[in-house]
Amino acid sequence: MDRDGDKGFWLYDLRVETVLDGRTPVCRHIEGESFRVIGENLVFEAGQKISMYALAAVLPLLPAKQRETAAGDWMSTDAEIACPDPHCGGRFRIHREGRRWYSHAATTGLPDARTTPYWQSGDDPK
């Protein structure tokens, strides 16, 4: 995909929120705590915590949720991921927010296609 002659791709920013909806948690799930996914980064506000065991359930799905998907794809329609403990009522609800453009040259590991990494060029999203 090109934007102004620059090859690259769009990624959604995500907000991943802990929800209980009346269910009883076993792991440390505090309703409303959240983190954001911006590019490759997990961004936590001060004081926010997520169980690493519960995070392990949602982490593999985040790159797919960042990408454009077809309207009928379950990745577009389903937004809640259960805690991996079968007795835990905690869930993560993934919200797609704004999109950001990433240049292929600023994100690739291919030596012949690489330019300054985005986090060193001043284009690092905050």
Helices and strands as residue ranges (DSSP letters): E 2-3, E 6-19, E 34-38, E 41-44, H 52-58, G 59-61, H 62-66, H 74-77, E 80-82, E 91-103, H 104-107, G 111-113
